[in-house]
Amino acid sequence: MGILNRIKGMMLNPQAEWENVAREMPGATEMLRNVLLPLSLLAPAATVVGILVFDTRWHAQYGYSMLPDRAPFIALATCAFEIISVYLLAGVFYVLARSERQSPDFLVALRVALFGSIPVLLSGAMLFIPVNIVFSLVAIMYSFYLYYLGAARLIGIRPADATMFVGVAMVCMMVLSSLLGGLAAALGLV
């Protein structure tokens, strides 16, 4: 599994690429090392570039309201939260699949969460200017479609139920992300 081929397949021919994922069944370490970690570095790198290159005072269209000396910490926190979010989404998929009387292992749910998140992780490279968040919003919509395909193909959710499955998973993720963000803020991490 080459990361560039996987990205290209998920972006251009996702149904065939989910078939490839089902056949290859990469392990958790391989997915973390070869896919999640490299893609999770895109948003932090772009954010640091934005902080250091563009003015650090707040500008409505281009600037950040962060000090340049905090850039490495912000990058590390962003990378960690992206990785945690993918694993958290995998956990949500796993629990919801079990409630649908499916019995995937956690690794299958992780594959759906990770490979479905590719568009969002890629869009992080555009975050050097805050207004480019628009790319992330488009990527989120495409990721929903990829989750739908992955839930049906890998987890075994009926296509008629896959939309609801993904929708419920996203609501659960919003709640969990809010709780995680609140906890991080309470601990002074963000």
N, C-alpha and C positions, 0 to 999 in steps of 0.2 A: 504494500500500500504506500504509494508515494503521496505526500501531502498535496502537492500541486495537482496531481491527477484526481485526487479525492475532491479537492475544492472545485476543480473544473467540472467534474461529474455532478456534484451537488448543485452547482449553479446552473449548468446547462442541460443536464439530462438526469434529474433526480430520481425518477422511477428506476432507471437502469442502475444508477449508483446505489440505491438501497438494496437492489439485488446483489451487487458486488459486496456490500457491507455484510449482508446475510451469509454469503458464501465464505468470506474471508474471516469474519469474526475475530477482529484484532483484540488483544488483551488490554487490560486496564493500564498497565505500565506503558505499553506501546502507544496507546492513545494519548496518555498524559504527556509522554516525552515527545512524540512525533507530531501531534496535532494540537492539543489543548495548550500546552505551554508556549509554543511559538506563536499561536494566534492570540493568546492572552497578552502577549507583549506588545501587540500593535497599538492598542488604545493608550497604554501608559507611555509608550514612546512618543506618540503623537501629542499627548497632553503635555509632556515635558517640553517638547519642541515648541508648542504653543505658549507655554509659560515663559520659557527662556528667550524666544525670538520675538514674540509680540510683547507689548507693554504689559507690565504686571499690575498697573492700575486698572480698575474696571472701565471697560469701554463697551458700550451697548452692543456693538457688532463683533469686535475682535478680541477684546481683552479678557484677562482673568483677574480676579481679585485675590490672588495668592502671591505670597512672597517666593522669589526664585529659590531660596534655600530650602523650602518645603517641597520642591519638585520631586526629589528622589523618594521621599516618603509617600507623596501622592501617587507616584508611579507604582511603588510597591503595594500600596493599599488597593489600587485599581486592579492590578494583576491578581492579587489574592482574592478579591471579591469576585472577579470573573471566574476564576477556577472554582471557588466555593459555590457560585451560582449554578454552574453546570452540574456539579455533584448534587446540589440541592434539588435541581430540576429532575435529575435522574432518580433521586429518592421519591419525589412526588409521582413521577411516572410509575415507579415500582409499586408504591402503595396503591395508587389508583388502579393499576392493572390487576393487582390482587383482589381489589374490591369488585372488579369486573369478571372475576373467576378465571383470570388468566394467571399463569404461573411462570412468568419470565424470571430469570435471575437478575440480580442488580446490574450485571455487566451488560445485558441486553438493553435495559433502561438507560444505562450510561451511554451506549452507542447512539441511541435515539436522541438523547439530550445533547451530546457533543456534536454529532454530525448535523443535526438540525440547527445548531447554533452557529454554524460556519458563517452565514451571511452577517449576523450581528457582530461576531468577532472580527470579521474582515472590515466592517464599517468603522470599527474603532480607529483604523488608520487615518480616517478623515477628521478626527477630533482635534487637530491642531488649531482649528478655528471653531469656536463654540457653535456658530450658526450651522456648521456642517452636521449637527445632530439630525438634520433632516434625512441624511443618508441612513442613519441608524433606524429611523422610524420606518423607512421603506424596507430595510433589511429585516426588521422585526416581522413585518407582514409576510415576507417570503419564508422566514423561519417557521412561522405558524404552519404554512403549507408543508414544509419539510417535516415538521413534527407529525402532522396528519399522516403523511405517507409512511414515515418511520413507525408510527404507532400501529398502523394497519399491517405493514409488512413484517416488522421484527417482533412486536409485542403480541400481535394477533388480535388486535381490536378490530371489530367489524367496521368496514368503511362507513356504514351508516351511523355508527356510534363514535367514530374517530374525531369528528368535529367537536362533539360534546366533551370527549375525553381531553382533548387539547385545551378547550376553553376552560374547563374546570381546573386543569393543571396550571394554566396561566393565572387564574384567580388565586389559587393556592400560592403560587410563586410571588404574586404581588404582596400577599399578606406576610409570607416568610421573609421576603426582601425588606419590607418595612420594619419588621421585627429585628432583622439582622442589622439594618442601618441604624435603628434606634439604639441597639445594644452597642454598636461600634461608636456611636456618638456619645453614649453614656460613659464609655470607657476612655473617651478622648482620642480615639483612633482616627476620626475624621472631623 
